[in-house]
Amino acid sequence: MQLRKNDVVQLNPETVGNPMFAGCYMTITEPKSFGAQGYVQVTGVERKPGGQAYYRARHEEMEYVGTAVFVIERG
């Protein structure tokens, strides 16, 4: 599968390299030859928005879900 910027994948709990990201949905920011770099949106506190936790996933760590409707720019 050819991944594109703003595609959404789910990180497989059985193959993900960093268990903190197991089962998370990741929005792709940069497709790579090994897989993709992207972010998992982090919740905020005190009614303020959170940030993004970036991760580099290999193809075998993720499953395609769809395309993001809302894309959060680095902030």
N, C-alpha and C positions, 0 to 999 in steps of 0.2 A: 504494500500500500504506500502511495505517495502522500506523505503528510505535508500540510501547509500551515502557514502562520494562522493563528486563531482557531485551529482545530482543537477539539477537546478529546483527551484520552483518559482512561482510568488506569491507575497504576496497580498492577496485579500483586496482591499481598503475598503470593507464593514465590514471585521472582524479583520483586523490587529490591534494589541494592541497599536502600536505606529504609528500615522498617517504620520510621516516623511517617513516611509517605504512603504506607500500605493502604490501598483502597481509595486514595484521594483522586479527585478529578483534577487534571492538569491542563491548562490552556497553553498551547504551544506558541512560543515567541520566535524560535528559530529551528527549523528542521535541520538535522545534521545527518551525515552519512551513517553514523552509528545508531541514530534514533532521533531524539529531539531535546531541545532545552525549552523549559517552560516554567510556569508558576502555578502554585496552589494558593488561592486567596486565603488569607488569614483573618480571623475575626478580630474586631477592634474591642476597645474597652470604653466605658463611660460615654456611649453613644457616638464615639468617633470611629471612623473607618479604620480597618486594619491595613496591613501591607501585603506584600507578596513574598512567599517562600519559593525561591528558585531551585530547580532540580534539573539534572541532565539524565535522561532515561534512555536506556538501550531499547531497541525494537522489542525484545523479548520481555521487557518489563511493563509493557502497556498494551491496552486494547482501545481501538478507535471507538468513540462515542458519537461525535457529530461536530458541528461548528458552533463556536460561542456567539451568542447574540450580544452580550455585554462584555467588552474587553476593557480591563483595568490597565491604565498606563502606569508605569513604574512611579511610585510616589512615596 
